[in-house]
Amino acid sequence: MAISMQCRVGCGACCIAPSISSAIPGMPEGKSAGQRCIQLDTDNLCQLFGQQERPDACLKFQASEEFCGSTNQYALQSLTRLEQESLPD
């Protein structure tokens, strides 16, 4: 069971690693895995955080020690690996 944690400010791994198939403001077709979300600013902060326009996939993501580890690098590698493992055969 994953232990919930607070997101690290400036990490942005969850806005880069996963694909998002639903529309995002500024990205009507969603985004591909590994593509930086247009709503992620230069400080790796989500410009939609706390706003109604934020996609469901983003709202449902819960940071956890298991997936995010203790560094931004770990989080990006971990979430990238999860994205790749979830691809259909």
N, C-alpha and C positions, 0 to 999 in steps of 0.2 A: 504494500500500500504506500502510495506517494505521500510524503509529508508536505503540506502546503507551506509556502514561504512568501515573503514580500518580493516583488520584482526588484532587481537592482536597477537603479536609475542609470540610464544611458546604455543598457545592455542591447536591446533591439533584436536579439536572436529570434524571438517569436514573430518579428515583423520582416524577417529575411528568409529563414529556413523553410517554413511550410508554404505549400501552395494554398491559395484561397480561391475557391471557384465562384464565390458570390461577388457582386459588384462592391467596389470600394470607391468613395468619392475620388474622382480623378483617375480611376482605373475601372471602367465599367465592365470589363471582362474578368475582373479579379487579377490575380498575379500568379506567376509560375514559382515553383520551389527555387529558392536561391536568389530570386529577384527581390530587390529592396522595395518595400512598399513606398509609394509616393508620399504617404502621410508621415513617414519617418523622417524627422528633421536631421540636421547635421550633428546634433548632440545625441542622436539615437533616441529621441523622445517622440511618442505617438501624438500627432496633432489632433487625433480624434478621441483620445482617452477621455472617458467620462461623458462622451457625447452620444446622442441617439443614432447618429449615422454610422457608428462603429459596427463592422460586420459581426454577425453571430459567432463566427469562428473565433474572433478575437475576444468577444465577451466571455466565451466559454473556456478559454485557455486559463489554466490555473498554474502559476509558477510552483515548482516543487524542487526540493533538493535533488531528487532522483534525476530529473530531466535538466535542471538548470545548474546544478553543482555549485561551486563557489566562485567561478570566474565566468566572464562573458564568453571567452573562448570555448570553455567546456560546454556552455549552453548552446552555442552555435553548432558545435560538432555533434552534440547529443541530439538536438532537434533536427539537424540535417540527416543523421543516421535514421531517426524515427520516420522521417518523411520518405526516405529511400526504402525502408523496410515495409512501409504501408502501400507501396506501389503494387498494382495488380501484376500478376505474372505474365 
